[in-house]
Amino acid sequence: MKAIERAAIRVHILGIALQPGTQDRVLEELVRRGYRVQPSDLRLVLDELIGRGLLAAQDEMIGYQKRRTYETTPAGRMSWAEECRALSKLTHEVFGTRLPPLPPHVGIDDSQAWLSGADLEDVDDQ
């Protein structure tokens, strides 16, 4: 897996896990978005995000089977927003498009927002 693809997958996982879900749900969503990820590779990325405090895992016993769910932590939400901003900025620099507004479900207040109203006004793309 290339470094840029691995970084994109990390961003996607943090976004997917804004709502709690299992590894299978995360994998299904990544496949739906066009990524070919092996469960073992996904597990490594999930463990990395947990180790960095960006993702939390909770185990639940259902009958005799353990079910693990993942959810983005508050630090993970901030990291996700920052990485989305960096990717948007890169897209803007490379393709000359305007930065999109911050997704409404990030859950940070306006003092932490990464775009001002001026950023959303018409800009001359050069």
MODA-V45714 format. One record per backbone hydrogen bond with DSSP energy under -0.5 kcal/mol. CO is the residue of the C=O (numbers start at 1). NH is the residue of the N-H. If there is no record, write none. Layout:
co/nh
CO/NH
CO/NH
This chain:
co/nh
2/6
3/7
4/8
5/9
6/10
7/11
8/12
9/13
10/14
11/15
12/16
13/17
15/18
16/19
17/72
21/70
22/26
23/27
24/28
25/29
26/30
27/31
28/32
29/33
30/35
31/34
35/37
38/42
39/43
40/44
41/45
42/46
43/47
44/48
45/49
46/50
47/51
48/52
49/54
49/55
50/53
54/73
56/71
58/69
60/62
60/67
61/63
62/65
65/62
67/60
68/23
69/58
70/21
71/56
73/77
74/78
75/79
76/80
77/81
78/82
79/83
80/84
81/85
82/86
83/87
84/88
85/89
86/90
87/91
88/92
89/93
90/94
91/95
91/97
92/96
103/106
104/107
109/112
110/113
116/119
116/120
117/120
117/121
118/121
123/125
124/126
